[in-house]
Amino acid sequence: MLISLHVKNLALIDETEVFFKKGLNILTGETGAGKSIIMGSVNLALGAKADKTLIRNGAEYALVELVFQTDSKEQEQILTEMDIPLEDDGMVIIMRKLMPERSLCKVNGITVSQKQLKELASLFINIHGQHDNKELLNVKRYSQILDEYSGEKLGNIKEKLKTAYAEYKKVCKELDESVVDEKERTREISLITYEIEEIENAALKTGEDEDLEEQYHKMVNSKRIAENVSVAYDCTGYTGRNAAGDSIGRAVKELKQAASYDEKVQELTEQLEEIDNLLNDFNRSLVDYQNSLEFEPGEFDLVERRLNLYNHLKDKYGNTVEEIFEYKEEKEARLQQLADYENYILNLENEKQKKYDQVIELCKELSDCRKENAVQLQEKLKNALLDLNFLSVEFEIPVIVDEQTISSDGYDDVDFIISLNPGETMKSISKVASGGELSRIMLALKSVMADKEDIGTLIFDEIDAGISGKTAWKVSEKMAVLGKEHQLICVTHLPQIAAMADAHFMIE
């Protein structure tokens, strides 16, 4: 339920706050007073496209804030999954701040994306404007309406069908790509055999390419490395007067003589001897490394050719040794398919038929569910239309099966056909309804669908378009009934509808 709306610096509005009530909330006012801006601000707060021109002249930003009271466990669960904390009293505060360069969306103080905001909006509120009547002129929308009415059972079937249809299309694609003539098959077998043999003959080993890279780099730079190591050896060795080893040796000798006069020097002598031993070990390791830099010209040639082989195979079959092995496995599997081609194609055709049968079975299950719910929906809609001052109503929802148009949505063609005058032939709503009739049909649909939706608040922006007189009274009665189960917020110009208000707001 929507508790309040706070708007600041938006279009005509300096700042205002509206506290809504349960039941039917009516908004009236002269044309241009700002009724649509109030409703537009709700849309804006719930993730509608923002335009910087909406910011009031002279203001740095515009702000819209909605406060909702959670109505269901589902709403609380979604908030928890989105890591949005719920207030202690179950309140949800949605804030959107528009600035010239960007907009900021927050829910209970947590920054969210517009996509998340729209997901939350669909849980809390359903907004219907005049332009939404046009969806009744779109025949493709009828199956969606029927599916929404049919609820969770049909939704589960559609999920199964979506999976089965994807698997069926995958098999179809594999079969299409696998059908080749004898000449093409022979050519492919020859190519695959060559590629497998090339990889096998290379005798690749995981990690060898990295070792070869390291060896090659070392060999190519061995002369420079040797020069650097030689200088390091001269600096740390024992052959030159300025070498570290020679200097430390002389220092040890001097400290030993001093230790004969003072025992405290002995500890320092031992420390320096330990350093001398470490330097000795280091120099031996340095000599060993110098020796490793010596190699035969043939050894370099062998490393280079081996490394070139790895790089050649990587260029052809994969960026790593692992990818090359995977490529080989794929080709071995393909070679097996081509070697036993007839059985491979036969198995694919059998798999295709099996998947097709599964899809058809689910399409039938989906169609049966739609037909069952279509009977219920058409009866409820007919009664709702009669309540809205249509003197004669014939309404049907035919679900026509066409197995030539199978998709992940089934094979049904759904239509809403209607006759609003005695003796008139039934036709699709998209072909017969006027503007006023569309308004009433949409209201009837919303009233029927409201029982199926776990949404506390419904907004109608000028649902009264094209109606007057007794019809307006009938519409107002329907709104009042709907307001007993849901919170309704309605913008209207008709006194008949305004008279039913539980709360009436005049905008000026």
C-alpha positions as CSV (number, residue, x, y, z in Angstrom):
1,M,0.0,0.0,0.0
2,L,1.3,3.5,-0.9
3,I,1.4,5.6,2.3
4,S,2.7,8.9,0.9
5,L,4.2,10.7,-2.0
6,H,6.8,13.6,-1.6
7,V,7.7,15.7,-4.6
8,K,10.2,18.6,-4.7
9,N,11.4,20.8,-7.6
10,L,9.6,18.8,-10.3
11,A,8.1,20.7,-13.2
12,L,5.4,22.9,-11.8
13,I,5.8,21.6,-8.3
14,D,7.9,23.5,-5.8
15,E,7.3,21.0,-3.0
16,T,4.3,19.0,-1.8
17,E,3.5,15.8,0.1
18,V,0.4,13.7,-0.3
19,F,-0.7,11.1,2.3
20,F,-3.0,8.4,0.7
21,K,-5.5,6.2,2.4
22,K,-6.9,2.8,2.1
23,G,-9.7,2.2,-0.5
24,L,-10.4,4.6,-3.3
25,N,-8.3,7.8,-3.5
26,I,-9.6,10.3,-6.0
27,L,-7.5,13.1,-7.6
28,T,-9.4,15.9,-9.4
29,G,-8.6,19.4,-10.6
30,E,-8.7,21.7,-13.6
31,T,-6.9,20.8,-16.8
32,G,-3.3,21.8,-16.4
33,A,-3.4,22.0,-12.6
34,G,-0.8,19.2,-12.3
35,K,-2.7,16.0,-11.9
36,S,-0.7,14.2,-14.6
37,I,2.5,15.5,-13.0
38,I,1.6,14.0,-9.7
39,M,1.0,10.6,-11.4
40,G,4.1,11.0,-13.6
41,S,6.2,11.6,-10.5
42,V,5.1,8.2,-9.1
43,N,6.2,6.6,-12.4
44,L,9.5,8.5,-12.2
45,A,10.2,7.3,-8.7
46,L,9.6,3.7,-9.9
47,G,12.2,3.8,-12.6
48,A,10.6,5.5,-15.6
49,K,12.9,7.3,-18.0
50,A,14.1,10.6,-16.6
51,D,14.4,13.9,-18.4
52,K,16.5,16.7,-17.0
53,T,14.0,19.2,-18.3
54,L,11.7,18.0,-15.5
55,I,13.9,19.7,-12.9
56,R,12.1,23.0,-11.9
57,N,13.7,26.1,-13.3
58,G,16.4,27.4,-11.0
59,A,16.6,24.2,-8.9
60,E,19.8,22.0,-8.8
61,Y,17.8,18.8,-8.6
62,A,14.3,17.3,-8.4
63,L,13.3,14.7,-5.8
64,V,10.5,12.1,-5.7
65,E,10.0,9.9,-2.6
66,L,7.4,7.1,-2.1
67,V,6.6,5.4,1.2
68,F,5.0,2.0,0.9
69,Q,3.7,-0.4,3.6
70,T,4.6,-4.0,2.7
71,D,1.5,-6.2,2.1
72,S,3.0,-9.7,1.7
73,K,5.8,-12.1,2.5
74,E,6.7,-12.2,-1.2
75,Q,7.6,-8.5,-1.1
76,E,9.7,-8.9,2.0
77,Q,11.5,-11.9,0.5
78,I,12.4,-10.0,-2.7
79,L,13.7,-7.1,-0.6
80,T,15.8,-9.6,1.4
81,E,17.2,-11.2,-1.7
82,M,18.2,-7.7,-3.0
83,D,20.0,-7.0,0.3
84,I,17.7,-4.2,1.1
85,P,16.9,-3.8,4.9
86,L,13.2,-3.6,5.8
87,E,12.2,-0.9,8.3
88,D,10.9,-2.2,11.7
89,D,7.4,-1.1,10.9
90,G,7.5,-2.8,7.5
91,M,7.9,0.5,5.6
92,V,9.7,0.7,2.3
93,I,11.0,4.2,1.3
94,I,11.8,4.6,-2.4
95,M,13.7,7.8,-3.3
96,R,14.8,9.1,-6.7
97,K,16.9,12.2,-7.1
98,L,17.2,13.8,-10.6
99,M,20.2,15.9,-11.4
100,P,21.2,17.4,-14.7
101,E,23.9,14.8,-15.4
102,R,22.4,11.7,-13.7
103,S,19.8,10.3,-11.4
104,L,20.2,8.5,-8.0
105,C,17.8,5.7,-6.8
106,K,17.7,4.5,-3.3
107,V,15.5,2.0,-1.4
108,N,15.6,2.3,2.4
109,G,18.9,4.1,2.0
110,I,20.5,1.5,-0.2
111,T,21.5,2.6,-3.7
112,V,19.9,0.4,-6.4
113,S,19.9,0.4,-10.2
114,Q,16.9,1.4,-12.4
115,K,16.4,-2.3,-13.3
116,Q,16.2,-3.3,-9.6
117,L,13.8,-0.3,-9.0
118,K,11.5,-1.5,-11.8
119,E,11.5,-5.0,-10.4
120,L,10.4,-3.7,-7.0
121,A,7.8,-1.4,-8.6
122,S,6.1,-4.4,-10.2
123,L,5.6,-5.9,-6.6
124,F,4.1,-2.8,-5.0
125,I,2.1,-1.0,-7.6
126,N,0.3,-1.3,-11.0
127,I,-0.1,1.9,-13.0
128,H,-2.7,2.2,-15.8
129,G,-2.8,5.2,-18.0
130,Q,-5.0,6.1,-21.0
131,H,-2.4,4.9,-23.5
132,D,-2.4,1.5,-21.9
133,N,-5.9,0.9,-23.4
134,K,-4.1,0.5,-26.7
135,E,-2.6,-2.8,-25.6
136,L,-6.1,-4.2,-26.2
137,L,-5.6,-3.5,-29.9
138,N,-2.5,-5.7,-30.0
139,V,-3.6,-9.3,-30.7
140,K,-0.2,-10.6,-29.5
141,R,-1.0,-9.2,-26.0
142,Y,-4.1,-11.5,-25.6
143,S,-2.1,-14.7,-24.9
144,Q,0.0,-12.8,-22.4
145,I,-3.1,-11.6,-20.5
146,L,-4.5,-15.1,-20.5
147,D,-1.2,-16.6,-19.3
148,E,-1.0,-14.0,-16.5
149,Y,-4.5,-14.9,-15.4
150,S,-3.7,-18.6,-15.5
151,G,-1.1,-18.2,-12.8
152,E,1.6,-20.5,-11.4
153,K,0.5,-23.8,-12.9
154,L,0.7,-22.5,-16.4
155,G,4.0,-20.7,-15.6
156,N,5.6,-24.0,-14.6
157,I,4.5,-25.6,-17.8
158,K,5.9,-22.8,-19.8
159,E,9.3,-23.1,-18.0
160,K,9.4,-26.8,-18.9
161,L,8.4,-26.1,-22.5
162,K,11.1,-23.4,-22.8
163,T,13.8,-25.9,-21.7
164,A,12.4,-28.7,-24.0
165,Y,12.1,-26.4,-27.0
166,A,15.7,-25.1,-26.6
167,E,17.0,-28.7,-26.5
168,Y,14.9,-29.6,-29.6
169,K,16.3,-26.6,-31.5
170,K,19.8,-27.6,-30.5
171,V,19.4,-31.1,-31.9
172,C,17.8,-29.6,-35.1
173,K,20.8,-27.4,-35.5
174,E,23.3,-30.2,-35.0
175,L,21.5,-32.4,-37.5
176,D,21.4,-29.6,-40.1
177,E,25.1,-29.0,-39.7
178,S,25.9,-32.7,-39.8
179,V,24.3,-33.6,-43.1
180,V,27.1,-33.8,-45.7
181,D,27.6,-35.8,-48.9
182,E,30.1,-38.6,-49.4
183,K,32.7,-36.4,-51.0
184,E,32.5,-33.8,-48.3
185,R,32.6,-36.5,-45.6
186,T,35.8,-38.1,-47.1
187,R,37.5,-34.7,-47.3
188,E,36.6,-33.9,-43.6
189,I,37.8,-37.4,-42.5
190,S,41.2,-36.8,-44.2
191,L,41.6,-33.4,-42.7
192,I,40.7,-34.5,-39.2
193,T,43.0,-37.5,-39.4
194,Y,45.9,-35.2,-40.4
195,E,45.2,-32.8,-37.5
196,I,45.0,-35.6,-34.9
197,E,48.2,-37.2,-36.2
198,E,50.0,-33.8,-36.2
199,I,49.1,-33.2,-32.5
200,E,49.9,-36.8,-31.5
201,N,53.3,-36.7,-33.3
202,A,54.2,-33.6,-31.4
203,A,54.1,-35.5,-28.1
204,L,53.1,-32.3,-26.2
205,K,53.4,-32.2,-22.4
206,T,51.6,-29.8,-20.1
207,G,54.0,-27.2,-18.8
208,E,56.8,-28.0,-21.3
209,D,56.1,-25.0,-23.4
210,E,56.6,-22.7,-20.4
211,D,59.9,-24.4,-19.6
212,L,61.1,-24.0,-23.2
213,E,60.2,-20.3,-23.2
214,E,62.3,-19.9,-20.1
215,Q,65.2,-21.9,-21.5
216,Y,65.1,-20.0,-24.8
217,H,65.1,-16.6,-23.1
218,K,68.0,-17.7,-21.0
219,M,70.0,-19.0,-24.0
220,V,69.4,-15.9,-26.1
221,N,70.6,-13.7,-23.3
222,S,73.3,-16.0,-21.9
223,K,76.2,-13.7,-23.0
224,R,74.8,-10.7,-21.2
225,I,73.8,-12.8,-18.2
226,A,77.3,-14.3,-18.0
227,E,78.9,-10.8,-18.0
228,N,76.6,-9.7,-15.2
229,V,77.2,-12.8,-13.1
230,S,81.0,-12.6,-13.7
231,V,81.1,-9.0,-12.3
232,A,78.9,-10.1,-9.3
233,Y,81.4,-13.0,-8.7
234,D,84.4,-10.6,-8.8
235,C,82.6,-8.3,-6.3
236,T,81.7,-11.0,-3.8
237,G,84.6,-13.5,-4.3
238,Y,88.0,-14.0,-2.7
239,T,90.4,-13.3,-5.5
240,G,90.5,-9.5,-5.6
241,R,91.7,-7.2,-3.0
242,N,88.5,-5.2,-3.2
243,A,86.3,-8.3,-3.3
244,A,83.8,-8.7,-0.5
245,G,85.0,-12.2,0.4
246,D,88.6,-11.2,0.6
247,S,87.7,-8.1,2.8
248,I,85.5,-10.2,5.1
249,G,88.3,-12.8,5.4
250,R,90.7,-10.1,6.5
251,A,88.1,-8.7,8.9
252,V,87.6,-12.1,10.6
253,K,91.4,-12.5,11.0
254,E,91.6,-9.1,12.7
255,L,88.7,-9.8,15.0
256,K,90.2,-13.1,16.1
257,Q,93.3,-11.3,17.2
258,A,91.1,-8.7,19.1
259,A,89.1,-11.5,20.8
260,S,92.3,-12.8,22.4
261,Y,92.3,-9.6,24.4
262,D,88.6,-9.2,25.0
263,E,86.1,-12.1,25.2
264,K,83.2,-9.8,24.1
265,V,84.7,-9.5,20.6
266,Q,84.3,-13.3,20.2
267,E,80.6,-13.0,19.7
268,L,81.1,-10.5,16.9
269,T,83.8,-12.7,15.4
270,E,81.3,-15.6,15.3
271,Q,78.7,-13.5,13.6
272,L,81.1,-12.4,10.9
273,E,82.3,-15.9,10.4
274,E,78.7,-16.9,9.8
275,I,78.5,-14.2,7.2
276,D,81.7,-15.5,5.6
277,N,80.3,-19.0,5.4
278,L,77.1,-17.7,3.8
279,L,79.1,-15.7,1.2
280,N,81.1,-18.9,0.5
281,D,77.9,-20.8,-0.2
282,F,76.6,-18.0,-2.4
283,N,79.8,-18.0,-4.4
284,R,79.7,-21.7,-5.0
285,S,76.1,-21.4,-6.2
286,L,77.1,-18.5,-8.5
287,V,79.8,-20.7,-10.0
288,D,77.3,-23.5,-10.6
289,Y,75.0,-21.0,-12.3
290,Q,77.9,-19.8,-14.5
291,N,78.5,-23.4,-15.6
292,S,74.8,-23.8,-16.5
293,L,75.1,-20.9,-19.0
294,E,77.4,-23.0,-21.1
295,F,75.6,-25.1,-23.8
296,E,76.3,-26.6,-27.2
297,P,75.0,-24.9,-30.3
298,G,72.9,-28.0,-31.1
299,E,71.2,-27.7,-27.8
300,F,70.0,-24.2,-28.6
301,D,68.8,-25.3,-32.0
302,L,66.8,-28.2,-30.4
303,V,65.1,-25.8,-27.9
304,E,64.3,-23.3,-30.6
305,R,62.7,-25.9,-32.9
306,R,60.7,-27.5,-30.1
307,L,59.4,-24.1,-29.0
308,N,58.5,-23.2,-32.7
309,L,56.5,-26.4,-32.9
310,Y,54.5,-25.5,-29.8
311,N,53.8,-22.0,-31.2
312,H,52.8,-23.5,-34.6
313,L,50.2,-25.8,-33.0
314,K,48.9,-23.0,-30.8
315,D,48.3,-20.9,-33.8
316,K,46.3,-23.7,-35.4
317,Y,44.5,-25.4,-32.5
318,G,44.4,-23.3,-29.3
319,N,46.2,-20.7,-27.2
320,T,47.3,-23.3,-24.6
321,V,48.4,-26.9,-24.5
322,E,45.1,-27.7,-22.7
323,E,43.1,-26.1,-25.5
324,I,45.1,-28.1,-28.1
325,F,44.2,-31.3,-26.2
326,E,40.5,-30.3,-26.1
327,Y,40.6,-29.7,-29.8
328,K,42.0,-33.1,-30.4
329,E,39.3,-34.7,-28.3
330,E,36.6,-32.9,-30.2
331,K,38.1,-34.0,-33.5
332,E,38.4,-37.6,-32.3
333,A,34.7,-37.5,-31.4
334,R,33.8,-36.0,-34.8
335,L,36.0,-38.7,-36.5
336,Q,34.1,-41.4,-34.7
337,Q,30.8,-39.8,-35.9
338,L,32.0,-39.7,-39.5
339,A,33.3,-43.2,-39.4
340,D,29.9,-44.5,-38.2
341,Y,28.0,-41.8,-40.1
342,E,24.8,-43.5,-40.9
343,N,24.2,-44.6,-37.3
344,Y,25.2,-41.1,-36.1
345,I,22.6,-39.4,-38.3
346,L,20.0,-42.0,-37.4
347,N,20.6,-41.4,-33.7
348,L,20.3,-37.6,-34.2
349,E,17.0,-38.1,-36.1
350,N,15.7,-40.3,-33.4
351,E,16.8,-37.7,-30.8
352,K,15.1,-35.0,-32.8
353,Q,11.9,-36.9,-32.9
354,K,12.1,-37.7,-29.2
355,K,12.6,-34.0,-28.4
356,Y,9.8,-33.0,-30.8
357,D,7.4,-35.4,-29.1
358,Q,8.3,-33.9,-25.7
359,V,7.7,-30.3,-27.1
360,I,4.3,-31.3,-28.6
361,E,3.3,-33.0,-25.3
362,L,4.1,-29.9,-23.3
363,C,2.4,-27.6,-26.0
364,K,-0.7,-29.7,-25.6
365,E,-0.5,-29.5,-21.8
366,L,0.0,-25.7,-22.1
367,S,-2.9,-25.4,-24.6
368,D,-5.3,-27.5,-22.3
369,C,-4.4,-25.2,-19.4
370,R,-5.0,-22.1,-21.5
371,K,-8.4,-23.4,-22.7
372,E,-9.4,-24.3,-19.2
373,N,-8.5,-20.8,-17.9
374,A,-9.9,-19.1,-21.0
375,V,-13.4,-20.4,-20.1
376,Q,-13.1,-19.0,-16.6
377,L,-11.6,-15.6,-17.7
378,Q,-14.2,-15.1,-20.5
379,E,-17.1,-15.7,-18.0
380,K,-15.6,-13.3,-15.4
381,L,-14.9,-10.6,-18.0
382,K,-18.4,-11.0,-19.5
383,N,-20.0,-10.4,-16.0
384,A,-17.6,-7.5,-15.3
385,L,-18.5,-5.9,-18.6
386,L,-22.2,-6.2,-17.9
387,D,-21.6,-4.5,-14.6
388,L,-20.1,-1.6,-16.6
389,N,-23.4,-0.7,-18.4
390,F,-22.9,-2.8,-21.6
391,L,-26.5,-3.8,-22.3
392,S,-25.5,-6.9,-24.3
393,V,-22.2,-8.7,-24.1
394,E,-21.0,-11.8,-25.9
395,F,-17.4,-12.5,-25.1
396,E,-15.1,-15.5,-25.9
397,I,-11.5,-16.3,-25.7
398,P,-10.8,-18.9,-28.5
399,V,-7.5,-20.8,-28.1
400,I,-6.7,-22.1,-31.6
401,V,-4.0,-24.8,-32.1
402,D,-1.6,-24.5,-34.9
403,E,1.2,-27.2,-34.9
404,Q,3.0,-25.4,-37.7
405,T,3.8,-22.4,-35.4
406,I,5.5,-24.2,-32.5
407,S,7.7,-22.0,-30.3
408,S,8.9,-21.8,-26.7
409,D,5.5,-20.2,-26.0
410,G,3.5,-23.2,-27.4
411,Y,1.4,-23.5,-30.5
412,D,-1.7,-21.5,-29.6
413,D,-3.2,-18.5,-31.2
414,V,-5.3,-16.6,-28.7
415,D,-7.9,-14.0,-29.5
416,F,-10.4,-11.9,-27.5
417,I,-13.6,-11.7,-29.6
418,I,-16.6,-9.7,-28.5
419,S,-20.0,-8.4,-29.5
420,L,-21.5,-5.4,-27.6
421,N,-24.7,-5.1,-29.5
422,P,-27.6,-7.6,-29.9
423,G,-27.3,-9.5,-33.2
424,E,-23.8,-8.1,-34.0
425,T,-21.3,-10.6,-35.2
426,M,-18.5,-11.4,-32.7
427,K,-15.1,-9.9,-33.8
428,S,-11.7,-9.4,-32.2
429,I,-11.5,-6.5,-29.7
430,S,-8.8,-5.0,-31.9
431,K,-11.3,-4.4,-34.7
432,V,-14.5,-3.3,-33.0
433,A,-14.0,-1.4,-29.8
434,S,-14.2,2.5,-29.5
435,G,-12.2,4.6,-27.1
436,G,-14.9,4.6,-24.4
437,E,-15.5,0.9,-24.8
438,L,-11.7,0.2,-24.5
439,S,-11.6,2.1,-21.2
440,R,-14.4,0.0,-19.8
441,I,-13.0,-3.3,-21.1
442,M,-9.6,-2.4,-19.6
443,L,-11.3,-1.6,-16.2
444,A,-13.2,-4.9,-16.4
445,L,-9.9,-6.7,-17.1
446,K,-8.1,-4.9,-14.3
447,S,-10.8,-5.8,-11.9
448,V,-10.7,-9.5,-12.8
449,M,-6.9,-9.6,-12.9
450,A,-6.6,-7.8,-9.5
451,D,-7.7,-10.9,-7.7
452,K,-4.8,-12.8,-9.4
453,E,-2.1,-10.3,-8.6
454,D,-0.5,-9.9,-5.2
455,I,-0.3,-6.1,-5.6
456,G,-1.7,-3.7,-3.0
457,T,-2.0,-0.5,-5.0
458,L,-3.6,0.2,-8.4
459,I,-3.3,3.6,-10.1
460,F,-5.8,4.6,-12.9
461,D,-4.9,7.8,-14.7
462,E,-8.2,9.0,-16.3
463,I,-9.9,5.6,-16.7
464,D,-13.1,7.6,-17.5
465,A,-12.0,8.6,-21.0
466,G,-14.9,8.5,-23.4
467,I,-17.6,7.7,-20.9
468,S,-20.4,9.7,-19.2
469,G,-23.9,9.5,-17.6
470,K,-25.2,6.2,-16.4
471,T,-22.1,4.4,-17.7
472,A,-20.0,6.7,-15.4
473,W,-22.1,5.6,-12.4
474,K,-21.5,1.9,-13.3
475,V,-17.8,2.5,-13.7
476,S,-17.7,4.3,-10.3
477,E,-19.5,1.4,-8.6
478,K,-16.9,-1.0,-10.1
479,M,-14.1,1.2,-8.8
480,A,-15.7,1.3,-5.3
481,V,-15.9,-2.5,-5.2
482,L,-12.4,-2.9,-6.4
483,G,-11.3,-0.4,-3.7
484,K,-12.6,-2.7,-1.0
485,E,-9.8,-5.2,-1.8
486,H,-7.1,-2.9,-3.1
487,Q,-5.8,0.6,-2.6
488,L,-6.9,2.6,-5.7
489,I,-5.6,6.0,-6.8
490,C,-7.6,7.5,-9.6
491,V,-7.4,10.7,-11.6
492,T,-10.8,11.6,-12.9
493,H,-13.0,14.4,-14.3
494,L,-16.3,12.7,-13.5
495,P,-18.3,13.6,-10.4
496,Q,-19.9,10.1,-10.5
497,I,-16.5,8.5,-9.9
498,A,-15.3,11.2,-7.5
499,A,-18.5,10.7,-5.4
500,M,-17.3,7.1,-4.5
501,A,-14.0,8.4,-2.9
502,D,-12.8,7.2,0.4
503,A,-10.3,10.1,0.1
504,H,-10.6,13.0,-2.3
505,F,-7.7,15.3,-3.2
506,M,-8.2,18.5,-5.2
507,I,-5.2,19.7,-7.2
508,E,-4.9,23.3,-8.1
